[in-house]
Amino acid sequence: MTNLSNPTPTIDQLLAIEACREAARRYSYGVDRLDVEVMKSAYWPNATDDHGVFVGNAWEFCDRVVGSHGRWAWTAHAITNHRVEFDNDTTARGEMYVQATLFDAAKGQLSTFHGRYLDNYERRDGEWRISHRVCVYHGDHVQLIGDSMGLDVSVFRQNSFDRPARQRPIGP
């Protein structure tokens, strides 16, 4: 479906690209909100995920991540430069950069992971989801942080205000 001599996607391809990107965004949103159902909605039930420390069924991975990420006061998974290429009308491949930031409030420690997600997408019954994901590691760093902006942060909603997101609509 990808035609390098004419890289402008068709309307149908644009819709499919956006559906693939939405699946990837659901994963990031779900992990940051500790909402396992939203995370799982990014993957087909028989999908696989290779995150290095875990290689196996993606839904089992989602359960594991929600269990392990509760220790962080907050996390922020940012995905960028998401490229999607189609093999045919029902399969596609995607690549995007990921920066995951995780904050440990007790230690005042900010951990940041840099890498890429390599995804295979499948369309089934008109819906696109991830069928296989590989997480590629580029680097990480940990830093102790203080109140560097000097804000009166007591007036803001704090850290895990929106976790978990069960039954909570997007927005305020």
Number of C-alpha atoms within 10 A of each C-alpha: 13 15 10 7 6 7 8 11 13 10 9 10 17 13 12 21 20 14 18 27 22 15 22 24 18 19 23 22 19 23 26 26 24 27 20 23 16 21 27 24 17 26 27 21 15 12 21 22 22 18 16 10 6 14 14 14 18 26 22 17 21 23 17 13 16 19 12 11 16 17 13 18 16 22 24 16 18 15 19 11 10 17 14 22 17 19 12 10 12 15 18 24 19 20 19 19 19 22 18 18 20 21 22 15 14 9 9 12 16 18 15 18 17 16 17 20 20 20 22 22 31 24 18 11 7 9 14 24 26 31 23 21 22 17 17 16 14 12 10 13 10 13 11 11 12 9 9 6 7 7 9 8 10 7 7 9 9 11 13 16 12 17 17 17 18 13 6 10 7 7 5 5
